[in-house]
Amino acid sequence: MADHYRSEPIEALRLESVDKVYGTEDNPVRALDSVTVGLAPGSFTAIMGPSGSGKSTFLQCAAGLDQPTRGRVFVDGAELTGESETALTKFRRQRIGFVFQQFNLMPTLTVYQNVTLPLRMAGKRSDRDRTTAMLRQVGLADRMGHRPSELSGGQQQRAAIARALVTDPRVIFADEPTGALDTKSARDVLQLLRSSVDHLGQTVVMVTHDPVAASYADSVMFLADGRSAGTLDKPTAETVAERMTHLGDEVHMQDASADAGRKVVGL
Ligand SMILES: Nc1ncnc2c1ncn2[C@@H]1O[C@H](COP(=O)(O)OP(=O)(O)OP(=O)(O)O)[C@@H](O)[C@H]1O
């Protein structure tokens, strides 16, 4: 996979004019519409928007799990778009970490085996000291030999975060990581993601519906009707909730002013 070296610092994630259209030619669903975004290494970004606004589609395209209909995606300067499925799978294993709402741990494997699985799949040796240190960091040093069913939801999600961190990925994509957790476990998981950014220099991109979860991020990117609807830096739960309330209005106003503009220039 080609790495594109540029004079400016390489962004951890870059999407350029990305469209994703589902459905048929007669009945297209434009899930992403000309989305352009660049995220710096070591940043924590929350993706928010109403249901159906394109958040999951954004994550799928940004993480190389799906290909955009148009536009380009780069992770750490390497272009994902146009690559074969085999190359993308290899790339994801080596450079991308995932955290899912339902944890997605292998039920028959111990916590230790689950955490080292991405290394084995990428053909790398697992370093016992490093893995143990990682498990200590997520508060599971005494649970290494347990199976997921013997852990609470919060503990399972912390194991999933250790699994995402173990390959030292360029970006961690988290899809509603606190959606299945109680308030206290959710806070632990969010603090863990925050500390992976602050102390390990990780880049985290997290889809969430929850303004409190979004407030752990450095910035929030809003989506509405598949389009980027602005960003909010240093978010608080209150400022995020306020922005979400008016999101639909802003997009409709943008549409109205774009329509008016087109009329003025006669398009
Ligand atoms: N495989 C698909 N085929 C057809 N349409 C799809 C497909 N996946 C998503 N869509 C449509 O694309 C749009 C964006 O969906 P997406 O799941 O990305 O939104 P979302 O913001 O993640 O929603 P939610 O918050 O409800 O999970 C929606 O209109 C959805 O119905």
The ligand as a Gaussian input file, in Angstrom:
#p B3LYP/6-31G(d) Opt

LIG

0 1
 N      -26.443000      -1.179000       3.569000
 C      -27.271000      -0.148000       3.382000
 N      -28.133000      -0.139000       2.338000
 C      -28.953000       0.905000       2.118000
 N      -29.002000       2.008000       2.899000
 C      -28.181000       2.053000       3.960000
 C      -27.275000       0.972000       4.265000
 N      -26.570000       1.324000       5.387000
 C      -27.019000       2.538000       5.761000
 N      -27.980000       2.976000       4.906000
 C      -28.669000       4.280000       4.963000
 O      -27.674000       5.286000       4.989000
 C      -28.049000       6.340000       5.867000
 C      -26.967000       6.514000       6.931000
 O      -26.951000       5.337000       7.753000
 P      -25.952000       5.152000       8.984000
 O      -26.197000       3.800000       9.551000
 O      -24.575000       5.496000       8.553000
 O      -26.473000       6.286000       9.998000
 P      -26.163000       6.480000      11.560000
 O      -25.977000       7.944000      11.744000
 O      -25.047000       5.596000      11.962000
 O      -27.526000       6.006000      12.204000
 P      -27.816000       5.424000      13.685000
 O      -27.457000       6.523000      14.640000
 O      -29.300000       5.180000      13.637000
 O      -27.001000       4.183000      13.852000
 C      -29.411000       5.969000       6.426000
 O      -30.391000       6.608000       5.640000
 C      -29.465000       4.458000       6.240000
 O      -30.799000       4.025000       6.098000

